[in-house]
Amino acid sequence: MEELKNRILGITTKLQLSGFATIAEEGKPWVRYVMTVGSTDMSIRFATFIGARKVKHIDKNPEVHLTCGVTDPMRMEPYLQIQGKARFTADKEDRHGFWNDILKPIFSGPDDPNYGVIIVEPYRIEYCTPGSMTPEVWQI
């Protein structure tokens, strides 16, 4: 399991475009792109506007899904299907800890009143390898 966890971290700890799904108010899925980066504790973070629709979705239902790993569609590589629970934070420590220069065109800085962070705590990750019909599964 440790070897699988290391391969997963090899994907999640790189800043990347990911598909992020929440459950909307009417119980239907809603997917959007977000720029994610993972930590060695397996959590995954991304920035958001405090008033974003995804924040409202998470408040009602924290169950979420992320898909990430393919950065070049011409080169199929292993990718991840991630189930987890998300939470929104606007805590100063979390905002400052996540802040990086890529956010400068969107927010005025880590103290921007519109800036927050979503943290996803995965409980199941499928490591999918192109050509294989059976993913390897990491779960807690």
C-alpha positions as CSV (number, residue, x, y, z in Angstrom):
1,M,0.0,0.0,0.0
2,E,2.9,2.4,0.7
3,E,4.2,2.0,-2.9
4,L,0.7,2.8,-4.3
5,K,0.5,5.8,-1.9
6,N,3.8,7.1,-3.2
7,R,2.6,6.8,-6.9
8,I,-0.5,8.7,-6.0
9,L,1.5,11.4,-4.3
10,G,3.6,11.6,-7.4
11,I,0.5,12.7,-9.2
12,T,-1.3,14.8,-6.6
13,T,1.6,16.9,-5.3
14,K,2.0,18.6,-8.7
15,L,-0.1,21.7,-9.4
16,Q,-2.5,20.7,-12.1
17,L,-5.9,21.2,-13.7
18,S,-8.5,18.8,-12.2
19,G,-12.1,18.0,-12.6
20,F,-14.0,18.7,-9.4
21,A,-17.6,17.4,-8.8
22,T,-20.0,18.5,-6.1
23,I,-23.7,17.7,-5.6
24,A,-25.9,20.7,-6.4
25,E,-28.9,21.9,-4.3
26,E,-31.3,19.8,-6.5
27,G,-29.2,16.6,-5.9
28,K,-27.5,16.6,-9.3
29,P,-23.8,16.5,-9.9
30,W,-21.9,19.7,-11.0
31,V,-18.4,19.5,-12.4
32,R,-15.9,22.3,-12.9
33,Y,-12.1,22.7,-13.4
34,V,-9.9,23.7,-10.5
35,M,-6.2,23.9,-10.0
36,T,-5.2,21.4,-7.3
37,V,-2.2,20.5,-5.4
38,G,-1.9,17.7,-2.9
39,S,0.1,17.3,0.4
40,T,2.0,14.3,1.7
41,D,-0.9,13.8,4.2
42,M,-3.0,12.9,1.1
43,S,-5.2,16.0,1.4
44,I,-5.8,18.1,-1.8
45,R,-6.3,21.9,-1.8
46,F,-7.4,24.6,-4.2
47,A,-8.3,28.2,-4.1
48,T,-11.8,29.5,-4.5
49,F,-13.9,32.6,-4.1
50,I,-15.8,32.7,-0.8
51,G,-19.1,33.2,-2.6
52,A,-18.6,30.4,-5.2
53,R,-21.3,28.0,-6.0
54,K,-19.0,25.1,-5.0
55,V,-18.8,26.5,-1.4
56,K,-22.6,26.4,-1.1
57,H,-22.7,22.8,-2.5
58,I,-20.0,21.7,0.0
59,D,-21.9,23.3,2.9
60,K,-24.9,21.2,2.1
61,N,-23.1,18.0,1.1
62,P,-19.3,17.5,1.6
63,E,-19.1,14.4,-0.6
64,V,-17.0,15.3,-3.6
65,H,-15.1,13.7,-6.5
66,L,-11.8,14.8,-8.2
67,T,-10.3,13.5,-11.4
68,C,-6.6,14.4,-12.1
69,G,-3.4,13.1,-13.6
70,V,-3.6,13.6,-17.3
71,T,-1.8,16.8,-18.2
72,D,-1.2,16.1,-21.9
73,P,-4.1,14.3,-23.8
74,M,-1.6,13.1,-26.4
75,R,0.3,11.2,-23.7
76,M,-2.0,9.0,-21.7
77,E,-0.5,8.5,-18.2
78,P,-1.9,7.1,-15.0
79,Y,-4.7,9.2,-13.6
80,L,-6.7,9.3,-10.4
81,Q,-10.4,9.1,-9.5
82,I,-10.7,10.5,-5.9
83,Q,-13.7,10.3,-3.6
84,G,-13.5,12.4,-0.5
85,K,-15.1,14.9,1.9
86,A,-14.4,18.6,1.3
87,R,-14.5,21.6,3.6
88,F,-14.1,25.3,2.9
89,T,-11.8,27.4,5.0
90,A,-11.1,31.1,5.2
91,D,-8.8,30.8,8.2
92,K,-5.8,33.0,7.9
93,E,-3.3,30.1,8.5
94,D,-4.9,28.0,5.7
95,R,-5.0,31.0,3.2
96,H,-1.4,32.0,3.9
97,G,-0.2,28.4,3.9
98,F,-1.7,27.8,0.5
99,W,-1.0,31.1,-1.1
100,N,1.3,31.1,-4.2
101,D,2.1,33.6,-7.0
102,I,-0.2,31.8,-9.5
103,L,-3.1,33.3,-7.5
104,K,-2.0,36.9,-8.0
105,P,-4.1,37.5,-11.1
106,I,-7.2,36.4,-9.3
107,F,-6.8,37.7,-5.7
108,S,-5.0,40.7,-4.3
109,G,-3.1,38.6,-1.8
110,P,-3.6,36.0,1.0
111,D,-5.7,38.5,3.0
112,D,-8.1,39.2,0.1
113,P,-11.5,39.0,1.7
114,N,-12.8,37.0,-1.3
115,Y,-10.1,34.3,-1.1
116,G,-10.7,31.0,0.5
117,V,-9.3,27.4,0.3
118,I,-11.1,24.1,-0.2
119,I,-9.5,21.1,1.4
120,V,-10.4,17.6,0.2
121,E,-9.7,14.7,2.5
122,P,-9.8,11.5,0.3
123,Y,-11.1,8.3,1.6
124,R,-10.8,6.3,-1.6
125,I,-8.5,6.8,-4.6
126,E,-8.5,4.7,-7.7
127,Y,-5.1,4.7,-9.5
128,C,-6.0,4.0,-13.1
129,T,-3.4,2.9,-15.7
130,P,-4.3,3.3,-19.4
131,G,-4.7,-0.2,-20.9
132,S,-5.9,-1.8,-17.6
133,M,-9.5,-2.2,-16.8
134,T,-8.9,-2.7,-13.1
135,P,-7.7,0.2,-11.0
136,E,-5.5,-0.1,-7.9
137,V,-7.4,1.2,-4.9
138,W,-6.1,3.1,-1.9
139,Q,-8.6,3.8,0.9
140,I,-8.8,4.6,4.5
